Amino acid sequence: MSIDDQNFRRDIRVTCTLRVPLAINPESGELFEDASTIDLSESGVRIRLCGQIIEPGQIVDLFLSKNPETCRVVWTTPPGANKELVAGLEFICPLPDLRRRQTPPSSRFEPIN
């Protein structure tokens, strides 16, 4: 992504490739394991998946950790010859920006000299 593209984005994207399970139909509990991230930000993630079709407006659960992140599918590319597609997902609840997190106060006593 070019610097100019980054200027138009709400949040900074970070290139990050992780295998992430995806629940395409969260009610069924069935996980689709063949998905991976391309990049992510506080507000969303771009993923690559093979063999599954998702559509804009669909709600999915993405497992970046043990707890799912509920996302809305914003856009998708048409599936390629190898049935791979790329999709942009928006987190329903944006992720916290760890750079802004305050360090908790120390509970250890430190004398003042």
C-alpha positions as CSV (number, residue, x, y, z in Angstrom):
1,M,0.0,0.0,0.0
2,S,1.4,3.4,-0.9
3,I,1.9,6.3,1.4
4,D,-0.9,8.2,-0.5
5,D,-3.4,5.3,0.1
6,Q,-2.5,5.4,3.9
7,N,-3.4,9.1,4.0
8,F,-7.0,8.4,3.1
9,R,-7.5,5.6,5.7
10,R,-9.1,6.1,9.1
11,D,-6.6,3.9,10.8
12,I,-3.0,2.8,10.1
13,R,-2.8,-0.7,8.5
14,V,-0.1,-3.1,9.5
15,T,1.0,-5.9,7.3
16,C,0.5,-9.1,9.2
17,T,0.1,-12.6,7.9
18,L,-1.7,-15.0,10.4
19,R,-3.8,-18.1,9.9
20,V,-7.2,-17.2,11.3
21,P,-10.2,-19.5,11.7
22,L,-13.4,-17.9,10.3
23,A,-17.0,-18.7,11.2
24,I,-19.0,-17.9,8.1
25,N,-22.2,-18.8,9.8
26,P,-21.6,-18.0,13.5
27,E,-24.8,-19.8,14.6
28,S,-23.6,-23.1,13.3
29,G,-20.3,-23.1,15.2
30,E,-18.6,-24.5,12.1
31,L,-15.1,-23.0,11.5
32,F,-13.4,-22.5,8.2
33,E,-9.7,-22.9,8.8
34,D,-8.2,-21.9,5.4
35,A,-8.1,-18.2,5.9
36,S,-5.2,-15.8,6.6
37,T,-4.8,-12.1,7.2
38,I,-3.0,-9.8,4.8
39,D,-3.1,-6.7,6.9
40,L,-5.1,-5.2,9.8
41,S,-5.9,-2.0,11.6
42,E,-8.0,-1.0,14.6
43,S,-11.2,-1.0,12.5
44,G,-10.7,-3.9,10.2
45,V,-8.8,-6.6,8.5
46,R,-8.1,-7.8,4.9
47,I,-8.1,-11.5,4.6
48,R,-7.5,-14.2,1.9
49,L,-9.5,-17.3,1.8
50,C,-9.8,-20.3,-0.5
51,G,-12.9,-22.4,-1.3
52,Q,-15.5,-20.3,0.6
53,I,-17.6,-17.5,-0.7
54,I,-18.6,-14.6,1.5
55,E,-20.6,-11.6,0.4
56,P,-20.7,-7.9,1.4
57,G,-23.0,-7.2,4.3
58,Q,-22.5,-10.7,5.7
59,I,-21.6,-11.0,9.4
60,V,-18.8,-13.4,10.3
61,D,-16.6,-14.2,13.3
62,L,-12.9,-14.0,12.9
63,F,-10.6,-15.7,15.5
64,L,-7.5,-13.6,16.0
65,S,-7.3,-15.2,19.5
66,K,-9.5,-17.6,21.4
67,N,-12.3,-15.1,21.4
68,P,-14.0,-14.2,18.1
69,E,-14.1,-10.8,16.7
70,T,-17.5,-10.2,15.0
71,C,-17.0,-8.5,11.6
72,R,-19.1,-7.2,8.7
73,V,-17.9,-8.1,5.2
74,V,-17.4,-4.7,3.4
75,W,-16.1,-5.9,0.1
76,T,-14.8,-9.0,-1.8
77,T,-12.9,-9.6,-5.0
78,P,-14.3,-12.2,-7.4
79,P,-12.9,-15.6,-6.7
80,G,-9.9,-16.4,-8.9
81,A,-9.2,-19.6,-10.9
82,N,-7.9,-21.3,-7.7
83,K,-11.1,-20.2,-5.9
84,E,-9.1,-17.7,-3.8
85,L,-10.7,-14.5,-2.8
86,V,-9.7,-11.4,-0.8
87,A,-12.1,-9.6,1.4
88,G,-12.2,-6.5,3.6
89,L,-13.8,-7.0,7.0
90,E,-14.8,-4.3,9.4
91,F,-14.7,-5.1,13.1
92,I,-18.1,-4.4,14.8
93,C,-16.2,-3.4,17.9
94,P,-12.8,-1.8,16.8
95,L,-9.7,-3.3,18.3
96,P,-7.9,-1.3,21.0
97,D,-4.8,0.6,19.9
98,L,-2.1,-0.9,22.1
99,R,0.1,2.2,21.5
100,R,-2.4,4.3,23.4
101,R,-2.7,1.9,26.4
102,Q,-1.5,3.5,29.6
103,T,1.0,1.5,31.7
104,P,-0.7,0.6,35.0
105,P,0.9,2.2,38.1
106,S,3.4,0.2,39.9
107,S,2.3,-1.4,43.1
108,R,5.8,-1.7,44.2
109,F,7.1,0.9,46.8
110,E,9.9,3.0,45.3
111,P,11.6,5.5,47.7
112,I,12.1,9.1,46.6
113,N,15.7,10.3,47.2
